[in-house]
Amino acid sequence: MTTYLESFTKETPARQLGALAATLGRIASSAEKPARAKAIIPMLEECLQFVEWMALQQTEPANRELRDLIVMLKLWRDSWEQAQLSPGLRALLSFQAKKWSEQVLEYSGLLN
């Protein structure tokens, strides 16, 4: 088990969701910037890794949303090479990642 994985899995489920929300927020702020295009795939991968690590530790409503999020993140990851060439698609990822970040943060309960 890597130090990063150990550190992540020792956090509460709420903080794990907070970490996912933070990475999604970084995607949202970076996706529209062509100079940051190479950073997007590693951030998408990090989100996918977080979701994998936190599987079964979340409530059922959150798990349902996380399963859907996995599908969407993989679609973006697999199509990013072409999508990054389109300002419209970069804007779409930015918008979606911001919404996902807000939703995950809401599920975390950290805002209460």
Secondary structure, DSSP 8 states (H G I E B T S, - for coil): --HHHHHHHHS-HHHHHHHHHHHHHHHHHHTT-GGGHHHHHHHHHHHHHHHHHHTTSS-HHHHHHHHHHHHHHHHHHHHHHHHTT-HHHHHHHHHHHHHHHHHHHHHHTTT-
